[in-house]
């Protein structure tokens, strides 16, 4: 009984979740005013497409697709939802694989155009795919990190829509990691690719609407952009403080805890280290046959990295061709998040890379870290054996310059 009373007291002491209204909720509350304004600019007609995934729902759990096709079309005479677009993981976020076939949405019958193929051209909306459209509504959830590909996909839509006279409407959503902290090395300008839409830190601390505004301005894209802002969101809010449903944005991001670690440990993705898979704790656990779990955990714990501890583990990655060492027993560590407000996840990621390089040398495919790091100077410092704390101190000046630029585009 005493334990139950203590638990009840703790629950009562916790701050109430905010009542955040995302862009789709605000659109409904305003009677779709922003869409009516767009329709007015197009002679009272509005033929639009929607870029969505499973998180694209309103506060009641109804899909943005269905809200716009029913209430939206009723409120905006002349509006027609013509097609759907999807990005990485598909419109249902069920797969990590490439070449998600174009198909039709079962509920609406609308064509789904997949923009996640193997070539760069297959990842960009084409003039033919945008033909006949007046606007594209984008309702995607950011993961709070620079290498989350929805950032790049949004930028590709801004560029393609600007070139083809199509407007872009962003239905904004919270940054799941909050909007205060900007952390990590800034990616090197000129090295943009699908996991590096813009020169920004690993954890930029911005919403999708803010990032789209920054891309449009700093890259001089010139798209006609409307951001439907949220209400009730504070920059200090983590996702579990918003009162919103957590819906997995990908098969390997299943909780806010995993998303917190993903902002750093994802640097190991693509190397010869297992970092994710259906049967593991993605981004909270990593291992390989050549790692000694007790040795690695002891080394990392001795580093006294703020907010985390490391537990040696042994496990068998799921038998899936997409993940390293599938079906083999590996050793590694599990990251125990003790205080998320103290964690500098990008610095944690650099600590993990540096530890693997120091303990296992050339066995670890360190060069592949650059695929997501996108900062050669930092990688060279790791390879030279520089203390990760000194490396992190060295990127602060550039990070502060980014924060100054970022301030111009913050909407909340």
C-alpha positions in Angstrom: 0.0 0.0 0.0 2.8 2.4 0.9 4.5 1.8 -2.5 1.1 2.5 -4.3 0.7 5.8 -2.3 4.3 6.8 -3.2 3.6 6.1 -6.9 0.4 8.1 -6.8 2.2 11.0 -5.2 4.8 10.9 -7.9 2.2 10.8 -10.7 0.4 13.8 -9.1 3.6 15.7 -8.8 4.4 15.3 -12.5 3.5 18.3 -14.7 0.4 17.8 -16.8 1.0 17.1 -20.5 0.6 20.2 -22.7 -2.4 20.3 -25.0 -0.5 20.8 -28.2 -2.4 21.3 -31.4 -0.4 20.3 -34.5 -0.8 22.0 -37.9 -3.6 19.7 -39.0 -5.5 20.4 -35.7 -5.1 24.2 -36.2 -6.1 23.9 -39.8 -9.4 22.3 -38.7 -9.9 24.8 -35.9 -9.6 27.7 -38.3 -12.0 26.2 -40.8 -9.2 25.5 -43.2 -8.5 29.2 -43.7 -5.0 28.7 -45.0 -6.3 26.4 -47.7 -9.1 28.8 -48.6 -6.4 31.5 -49.1 -4.4 29.2 -51.4 -7.5 28.4 -53.4 -8.3 32.1 -53.8 -4.9 32.6 -55.3 -5.7 29.9 -57.9 -9.1 31.3 -59.0 -11.1 29.3 -56.4 -9.7 26.0 -57.5 -7.2 23.9 -55.4 -5.8 20.7 -56.7 -3.4 19.3 -54.1 -1.3 16.4 -53.1 -0.4 15.2 -49.6 3.1 14.0 -48.4 2.3 11.8 -45.4 3.2 8.8 -43.3 1.5 7.1 -40.3 2.2 10.1 -38.0 0.1 12.3 -40.2 -2.9 12.2 -38.0 -4.9 14.8 -36.0 -5.3 14.8 -32.3 -8.2 12.4 -32.5 -6.1 9.9 -34.5 -7.8 10.6 -37.8 -5.4 10.6 -40.8 -4.6 14.0 -42.3 -5.4 12.4 -45.6 -9.0 11.7 -44.5 -9.5 15.0 -42.8 -8.5 16.9 -45.9 -10.6 14.7 -48.2 -13.8 15.1 -46.1 -13.9 18.2 -43.9 -11.3 20.0 -46.0 -13.0 19.5 -49.3 -16.4 20.5 -47.8 -14.9 23.7 -46.3 -13.0 24.7 -49.4 -15.2 24.6 -52.5 -13.1 23.7 -55.5 -10.5 21.7 -53.5 -9.6 18.2 -54.6 -7.0 15.9 -53.1 -5.5 14.4 -56.2 -2.7 12.1 -55.0 -0.4 11.1 -52.2 3.4 11.1 -51.8 5.4 9.0 -49.4 9.1 9.0 -48.4 11.4 6.6 -46.6 9.6 3.6 -44.9 6.5 4.2 -47.1 3.2 5.7 -46.1 2.7 3.0 -43.5 6.3 3.0 -42.1 6.5 -0.8 -42.2 9.9 -1.3 -43.9 13.5 -0.2 -44.0 13.9 -1.6 -47.5 14.3 0.4 -50.7 12.2 0.4 -53.8 8.8 0.8 -52.1 6.4 0.3 -55.1 3.9 3.0 -56.0 0.4 1.8 -55.2 -3.0 3.0 -54.0 -4.2 4.0 -50.6 -6.8 1.4 -49.5 -9.1 3.8 -47.7 -9.2 6.6 -50.3 -8.2 4.8 -53.5 -5.7 7.6 -54.2 -2.4 6.9 -56.0 0.6 6.8 -53.7 3.8 8.0 -55.4 6.8 6.6 -53.5 9.9 8.8 -53.4 12.3 6.4 -51.8 14.2 4.6 -54.6 17.9 3.8 -55.1 18.8 6.8 -57.2 18.8 10.5 -56.3 16.2 11.2 -59.1 13.9 8.6 -57.6 13.9 10.5 -54.3 12.9 13.8 -55.8 9.4 14.8 -57.0 9.5 15.2 -60.8 7.8 17.8 -62.9 5.5 15.1 -64.3 4.5 14.0 -60.8 3.7 17.6 -59.8 1.9 18.4 -63.1 -1.6 19.7 -62.6 -1.2 20.4 -58.9 -1.6 23.8 -57.2 -0.1 22.9 -53.8 1.5 20.1 -51.8 0.6 19.6 -48.2 3.4 18.2 -46.1 2.6 16.6 -42.8 5.7 14.8 -41.5 7.2 14.3 -38.1 10.9 15.2 -37.7 13.0 13.0 -35.5 15.0 15.9 -34.2 18.2 15.0 -36.1 19.9 16.3 -39.2 20.2 13.0 -40.9 16.5 12.2 -40.7 15.6 12.0 -44.4 12.3 13.7 -44.1 14.3 17.0 -43.8 15.9 16.4 -47.2 12.6 15.2 -48.7 11.0 18.5 -47.6 13.8 20.5 -49.2 13.4 18.5 -52.4 9.7 19.4 -52.5 10.5 23.1 -51.9 12.9 23.0 -54.8 10.7 21.1 -57.2 7.6 23.0 -56.3 9.4 26.4 -56.7 10.5 25.3 -60.2 7.0 24.2 -61.2 4.8 26.9 -59.7 3.3 24.7 -57.0 2.8 26.0 -53.5 4.0 24.2 -50.3 2.0 24.0 -47.1 3.7 22.6 -44.0 1.5 21.3 -41.2 3.9 21.8 -38.4 4.7 19.3 -35.6 6.8 19.3 -32.5 10.5 18.4 -32.5 10.4 15.3 -30.4 13.6 16.2 -28.6 12.5 19.7 -27.8 13.4 22.9 -29.4 15.9 24.4 -27.0 19.1 22.4 -27.5 21.2 22.6 -30.7 24.0 20.1 -30.4 26.8 18.5 -32.3 29.3 19.3 -35.1 27.9 21.4 -38.0 28.0 19.5 -41.3 30.5 20.9 -43.8 28.9 23.1 -46.4 29.0 21.7 -49.9 28.6 18.1 -48.7 24.8 18.0 -49.0 23.2 14.7 -49.7 20.1 12.6 -48.7 21.1 12.6 -45.0 22.5 16.1 -45.0 20.0 18.5 -46.4 21.8 21.6 -45.2 24.8 22.7 -43.2 23.5 22.2 -39.7 24.4 20.4 -36.5 23.4 16.8 -35.8 20.7 18.0 -33.4 19.4 21.4 -34.8 16.5 21.9 -32.3 14.0 23.0 -34.9 10.6 21.9 -36.2 9.9 20.9 -39.7 8.2 24.2 -40.4 11.2 26.1 -39.1 13.6 24.0 -41.1 11.6 24.5 -44.2 11.7 28.3 -43.7 15.5 28.1 -43.1 16.0 26.0 -46.3 13.8 28.3 -48.4 15.7 31.4 -47.3 19.3 30.3 -46.9 19.3 28.2 -50.1 17.4 30.9 -52.0 14.8 28.4 -53.2 12.0 30.9 -53.5 9.1 28.4 -52.9 5.7 29.9 -52.0 5.7 28.5 -48.5 2.9 28.5 -45.8 3.6 27.1 -42.4 0.5 26.2 -40.4 1.9 26.7 -36.9 1.1 24.6 -33.8 -0.5 26.0 -30.7 0.4 25.0 -27.1 4.0 23.8 -27.9 6.9 25.2 -25.9 10.4 24.8 -27.0 11.3 23.0 -23.7 8.7 20.3 -24.4 9.9 16.8 -25.2 7.4 14.7 -27.2 6.1 12.9 -24.1 5.1 16.3 -22.6 2.9 17.3 -25.6 -0.1 15.0 -24.9 0.2 13.7 -28.4 0.2 10.1 -29.4 3.5 8.5 -30.1 3.4 6.7 -33.5 6.5 5.0 -34.7 7.9 7.2 -37.6 10.0 4.3 -38.7 10.3 0.6 -37.8 13.4 1.3 -35.7 12.3 4.4 -33.8 9.8 3.0 -31.3 10.1 5.4 -28.3 11.2 8.8 -27.3 14.1 7.1 -25.5 15.4 5.5 -28.7 14.9 8.9 -30.5 17.1 10.6 -27.9 19.9 8.1 -28.4 19.4 8.2 -32.2 20.7 11.8 -32.2 24.2 10.3 -31.5 24.5 6.6 -31.8 23.2 6.5 -35.3 26.7 7.5 -36.4 27.5 3.8 -36.2 24.8 3.0 -38.7 26.3 1.7 -41.9 29.5 0.5 -40.2 30.3 -3.1 -39.3 28.4 -2.6 -36.0 24.9 -3.8 -35.4 22.9 -0.8 -34.2 19.3 -1.6 -35.1 16.9 -4.4 -36.0 13.4 -5.7 -35.3 14.5 -7.8 -32.3 16.8 -5.4 -30.5 16.5 -2.0 -28.8 17.5 0.1 -31.9 20.0 2.9 -31.2 20.2 2.0 -27.5 22.2 -1.2 -28.1 25.2 -1.8 -30.4 27.5 -4.8 -30.8 29.6 -6.9 -33.1 31.4 -10.3 -33.0 34.7 -8.6 -32.5 33.6 -6.4 -29.5 34.2 -7.4 -25.9 31.2 -6.1 -24.1 32.7 -5.9 -20.6 35.7 -4.1 -21.9 33.8 -1.6 -24.0 31.3 -0.9 -21.1 34.1 -0.4 -18.6 35.9 2.0 -20.9 32.8 4.1 -21.7 31.7 4.2 -18.1 35.1 5.4 -17.0 34.6 8.3 -19.4 31.8 9.6 -17.1 29.6 10.8 -20.0 26.8 13.0 -18.6 23.4 11.4 -18.4 24.2 7.9 -19.4 25.7 4.6 -18.3 26.7 1.5 -20.3 25.7 -2.1 -19.6 27.6 -5.0 -21.3 25.3 -7.2 -23.2 25.3 -10.2 -25.5 22.5 -10.8 -28.1 21.6 -12.2 -31.5 20.6 -9.6 -34.1 17.4 -10.5 -35.9 17.9 -12.8 -38.9 17.2 -10.1 -41.5 19.5 -9.3 -44.4 19.1 -5.5 -43.8 21.0 -5.7 -40.5 24.7 -6.5 -39.8 25.5 -9.9 -38.2 22.0 -11.2 -38.6 21.6 -14.5 -36.7 25.1 -14.3 -35.1 25.8 -13.9 -31.4 27.5 -10.6 -30.7 28.7 -8.7 -27.7 28.3 -5.0 -27.1 26.7 -2.4 -24.8 23.3 -1.1 -24.0 23.0 2.6 -23.4 21.1 3.4 -20.2 19.7 6.9 -20.4 19.7 8.3 -16.8 19.0 12.1 -17.4 17.9 13.1 -20.9 18.3 16.8 -20.1 22.0 16.3 -19.4 22.7 14.3 -22.5 24.6 15.7 -25.4 23.7 12.9 -27.8 26.0 13.9 -30.7 28.9 14.1 -28.2 27.8 10.6 -26.9 28.0 9.3 -30.5 31.5 10.7 -31.0 32.5 9.0 -27.6 31.2 5.7 -28.9 33.0 6.0 -32.2 36.3 7.0 -30.5 36.0 4.1 -28.0 35.6 1.6 -30.8 38.5 3.1 -32.7 40.8 3.1 -29.6 39.9 -0.4 -28.5 39.6 -2.2 -31.8 41.5 -0.1 -34.3 41.2 -1.0 -38.0 38.7 -3.8 -37.3 36.1 -1.0 -36.9 35.1 0.5 -40.2 35.5 4.1 -39.0 35.6 5.7 -42.4 31.9 4.8 -42.8 31.0 7.0 -39.9 31.4 10.0 -42.3 28.3 8.9 -44.1 26.2 10.6 -41.4 28.8 12.7 -39.6 29.5 14.8 -42.7 32.4 16.6 -41.0 35.8 15.4 -42.0 37.7 17.5 -39.5 35.9 15.8 -36.6 36.5 12.3 -38.0 40.2 13.1 -38.5 40.4 14.3 -34.9 38.9 11.0 -33.7 41.3 9.0 -35.8 44.2 11.0 -34.4 43.2 10.0 -30.9 42.1 13.4 -29.7 40.0 13.3 -26.5 36.3 13.5 -27.5 35.7 16.3 -24.9 38.3 18.4 -26.7 36.7 17.5 -30.1 33.3 18.7 -28.8 34.8 21.9 -27.4 36.3 22.5 -30.8 32.9 22.5 -32.6 31.2 24.9 -30.3 32.2 28.1 -32.2 30.6 26.9 -35.4 27.6 25.6 -33.5 27.1 29.0 -31.9 27.2 30.6 -35.4 24.5 28.2 -36.4 22.4 29.1 -33.4 22.6 32.8 -34.3 21.4 32.0 -37.9 18.7 29.7 -36.5 17.2 32.4 -34.4 15.9 34.2 -37.5 13.7 31.2 -38.4 12.2 30.1 -35.0 8.4 30.3 -35.0 7.8 29.4 -31.3 
